[in-house]
Amino acid sequence: MAQVFDWSIRQFLKEAASSAPTPGGGSVAALAGALAAAMASMVASLTVGKDKYKDVEPEMQAILARTAALIEELEALVAADMEAFNAFMAVYKLPKETEEQKAERARRMQEALLQATDTPLKIASSCLEVLRLAEQAALKGNKGAVSDAGVAAYLGEAALQAALLNVDINVPLIKDASYAAQAVTKREELGREAVKAKERAVAVVKERLAGR
């Protein structure tokens, strides 16, 4: 599971398309977020070393460093999402014949639900940072690669919103009302900020493509 990024693209698609429980939506969202980060990084890479963009090179170098870290984070989150879902499914196999077994099963279920909610929130948080970097790359990066910043923005927002669907499906089952409320608040904040960041980035991309 931790070696999922060693798979070929074809193998990942085959597994995702199969009846296997993982990789599922959260893992696919994290992978999409990593691809978005790669596109923002590409714009920065095509900007660094160009005399025309010498004034923004420090900012592009910072984007390169941060997107590299985010790609690693999202790679780890692909595996974490798979682990969280498998842990969730394992709870269903626990015995429930006695009251003690039922109580233990219920306790383990709540633990699994928290893990299965925390992970997509982390994926979404990473994707929001990708979106903000995409906006910077769109604004100051190599104009010849500005469309790639747009790809990063569209894909980053899609990845974030996709990850949040896993929060939506788990929260109603969580009995810890305080945790559930915090998760919903965080989920709504991430969703709102993602739309704003994507729209800002895309607006810049369109302006630069139009020559303004």
Buried (B, 14 or more C-beta within 10 A) or exposed (E): EEEBBEEEEEEBEEBBEEEEEBBBBBBBBBBBBBBBBBBBBBBBBBBBEBEEBEEBBEBBEEBBEBBEEBBEBBBBBBBBBBBBBEBBEEBEEEEEEEEEEEEBBBEBBBEBBBBBBBBBBBBBBBBBBBBBBBBBBBBBBBBEBBBBBBBBBBBBBBBBBBBBBBBEBBBEEBEEEEBBEEBBEBBEEBBEBBBEBBEBBBBBBBEBEEEE
